Amino acid sequence: MKKIAQGLLLLGVIFSLSGCIAATVISTAVDVTTTVVGGAVDVVDTVTPDIIDDEE
């Protein structure tokens, strides 16, 4: 009975840790995506006025 309880406790700890790791990975992925999208918007903002100026 004690080994079963220890096994369940260990599984619970592993699931908790994997949940934290998953949350960290997702958070990091969101941060990277935000940075990439932000960078792309900056590039478009930089390039677009040049295109508009050329057309005028």
NUBATOR-56572 format. One record per atom (N, C-alpha, C, O): residue in one letter; x, y, z. Coordinates in Angstrom, 2 decimals, decimal comma. Layout:
  residu        x        y        z
       A        X        Y        Z
...
# end
This chain:
  residu        x        y        z
       M     0,84    -1,21     0,00
       M     0,00     0,00     0,00
       M     0,87     1,26     0,00
       M     0,58     2,24    -0,68
       K     1,95     1,21     0,78
       K     2,83     2,37     0,88
       K     3,51     2,64    -0,46
       K     3,66     3,80    -0,86
       K     3,92     1,58    -1,17
       K     4,58     1,77    -2,47
       K     3,60     2,37    -3,48
       K     3,99     3,20    -4,29
       I     2,34     1,96    -3,42
       I     1,33     2,53    -4,33
       I     1,17     4,02    -4,06
       I     1,09     4,82    -4,98
       A     1,11     4,38    -2,78
       A     0,96     5,78    -2,40
       A     2,17     6,59    -2,87
       A     2,03     7,70    -3,39
       Q     3,37     6,02    -2,70
       Q     4,58     6,71    -3,15
       Q     4,58     6,86    -4,67
       Q     4,99     7,89    -5,20
       G     4,12     5,82    -5,37
       G     4,05     5,87    -6,83
       G     3,10     6,95    -7,30
       G     3,40     7,70    -8,23
       L     1,93     7,04    -6,65
       L     0,95     8,06    -7,02
       L     1,50     9,46    -6,72
       L     1,31    10,40    -7,50
       L     2,18     9,59    -5,57
       L     2,75    10,89    -5,21
       L     3,81    11,30    -6,24
       L     3,86    12,45    -6,66
       L     4,64    10,33    -6,63
       L     5,69    10,60    -7,62
       L     5,06    11,00    -8,96
       L     5,52    11,94    -9,62
       L     4,02    10,28    -9,36
       L     3,32    10,63   -10,60
       L     2,74    12,04   -10,51
       L     2,82    12,82   -11,46
       G     2,16    12,35    -9,37
       G     1,59    13,69    -9,17
       G     2,64    14,77    -9,31
       G     2,41    15,80    -9,94
       V     3,81    14,53    -8,71
       V     4,92    15,50    -8,78
       V     5,38    15,63   -10,23
       V     5,60    16,75   -10,70
       I     5,53    14,51   -10,93
       I     5,98    14,55   -12,33
       I     4,98    15,32   -13,19
       I     5,37    16,15   -14,01
       F     3,69    15,05   -13,00
       F     2,66    15,76   -13,78
       F     2,69    17,26   -13,46
       F     2,52    18,09   -14,36
       S     2,89    17,59   -12,20
       S     2,95    19,00   -11,81
       S     4,14    19,68   -12,48
       S     4,03    20,79   -13,00
       L     5,28    19,01   -12,44
       L     6,49    19,58   -13,05
       L     6,32    19,71   -14,55
       L     6,68    20,73   -15,14
       S     5,78    18,66   -15,19
       S     5,60    18,72   -16,64
       S     4,62    19,82   -17,01
       S     4,77    20,45   -18,06
       G     3,62    20,07   -16,17
       G     2,69    21,16   -16,40
       G     3,40    22,50   -16,33
       G     3,15    23,39   -17,14
       C     4,28    22,65   -15,35
       C     5,05    23,89   -15,22
       C     5,97    24,08   -16,41
       C     6,10    25,18   -16,95
       I     6,62    22,98   -16,83
       I     7,54    23,05   -17,97
       I     6,76    23,41   -19,23
       I     7,20    24,25   -20,02
       A     5,60    22,79   -19,41
       A     4,76    23,08   -20,58
       A     4,35    24,55   -20,58
       A     4,37    25,20   -21,62
       A     3,97    25,05   -19,42
       A     3,56    26,46   -19,32
       A     4,74    27,37   -19,66
       A     4,57    28,39   -20,33
       T     5,93    27,00   -19,21
       T     7,13    27,80   -19,50
       T     7,43    27,78   -20,99
       T     7,74    28,82   -21,58
       V     7,34    26,60   -21,60
       V     7,61    26,46   -23,04
       V     6,60    27,28   -23,84
       V     6,97    27,99   -24,77
       I     5,32    27,18   -23,48
       I     4,27    27,94   -24,18
       I     4,51    29,43   -24,01
       I     4,39    30,19   -24,97
       S     4,84    29,86   -22,80
       S     5,10    31,27   -22,53
       S     6,28    31,77   -23,37
       S     6,23    32,86   -23,94
       T     7,34    30,97   -23,43
       T     8,52    31,34   -24,23
       T     8,15    31,42   -25,70
       T     8,57    32,35   -26,39
       A     7,37    30,46   -26,18
       A     6,95    30,45   -27,59
       A     6,13    31,70   -27,91
       A     6,31    32,31   -28,96
       V     5,25    32,08   -27,00
       V     4,43    33,29   -27,20
       V     5,32    34,53   -27,24
       V     5,12    35,42   -28,07
       D     6,30    34,59   -26,33
       D     7,23    35,73   -26,31
       D     8,01    35,83   -27,62
       D     8,17    36,91   -28,18
       V     8,50    34,69   -28,10
       V     9,27    34,67   -29,36
       V     8,39    35,11   -30,51
       V     8,80    35,91   -31,34
       T     7,16    34,57   -30,57
       T     6,23    34,93   -31,64
       T     5,93    36,43   -31,60
       T     5,92    37,09   -32,64
       T     5,70    36,95   -30,41
       T     5,42    38,39   -30,25
       T     6,59    39,21   -30,75
       T     6,41    40,22   -31,43
       T     7,81    38,77   -30,40
       T     9,02    39,49   -30,83
       T     9,15    39,46   -32,34
       T     9,45    40,47   -32,97
       V     8,94    38,28   -32,94
       V     9,05    38,13   -34,40
       V     8,01    38,99   -35,10
       V     8,33    39,71   -36,04
       V     6,77    38,92   -34,64
       V     5,69    39,72   -35,25
       V     6,00    41,21   -35,08
       V     5,82    41,99   -36,01
       G     6,45    41,60   -33,90
       G     6,81    42,99   -33,65
       G     7,92    43,44   -34,58
       G     7,88    44,56   -35,11
       G     8,91    42,58   -34,80
       G    10,01    42,89   -35,71
       G     9,51    43,04   -37,13
       G     9,93    43,94   -37,86
       A     8,61    42,15   -37,54
       A     8,05    42,21   -38,90
       A     7,27    43,50   -39,09
       A     7,36    44,13   -40,15
       V     6,50    43,90   -38,09
       V     5,73    45,15   -38,17
       V     6,67    46,34   -38,29
       V     6,42    47,27   -39,05
       D     7,78    46,31   -37,53
       D     8,77    47,39   -37,61
       D     9,36    47,47   -39,02
       D     9,53    48,57   -39,56
       V     9,65    46,32   -39,61
       V    10,21    46,29   -40,97
       V     9,20    46,86   -41,95
       V     9,56    47,68   -42,80
       V     7,95    46,46   -41,84
       V     6,90    46,96   -42,74
       V     6,76    48,47   -42,56
       V     6,65    49,21   -43,54
       D     6,77    48,92   -41,32
       D     6,66    50,37   -41,05
       D     7,83    51,13   -41,67
       D     7,67    52,24   -42,16
       T     9,00    50,51   -41,64
       T    10,20    51,16   -42,18
       T    10,16    51,19   -43,70
       T    10,51    52,20   -44,32
       V     9,73    50,08   -44,31
       V     9,75    49,95   -45,77
       V     8,58    50,69   -46,41
       V     8,75    51,31   -47,46
       T     7,43    50,64   -45,81
       T     6,21    51,19   -46,41
       T     6,34    52,69   -46,75
       T     5,96    53,07   -47,86
       P     6,83    53,54   -45,88
       P     6,95    54,95   -46,25
       P     7,82    55,15   -47,50
       P     7,54    56,03   -48,32
       D     8,86    54,35   -47,66
       D     9,72    54,44   -48,84
       D     8,91    54,12   -50,10
       D     9,04    54,81   -51,11
       I     8,10    53,11   -50,03
       I     7,29    52,71   -51,21
       I     6,31    53,83   -51,52
       I     6,14    54,20   -52,68
       I     5,67    54,36   -50,51
       I     4,69    55,43   -50,71
       I     5,39    56,66   -51,29
       I     4,88    57,30   -52,21
       D     6,57    56,99   -50,75
       D     7,32    58,15   -51,24
       D     7,74    57,95   -52,70
       D     7,71    58,90   -53,48
       D     8,12    56,73   -53,06
       D     8,53    56,46   -54,44
       D     7,38    56,63   -55,40
       D     7,58    57,10   -56,53
       E     6,18    56,25   -54,97
       E     5,01    56,34   -55,87
       E     4,59    57,79   -56,08
       E     4,05    58,12   -57,13
       E     4,84    58,64   -55,12
       E     4,45    60,05   -55,25
       E     5,40    60,73   -56,13
       E     5,27    61,93   -56,38
# end
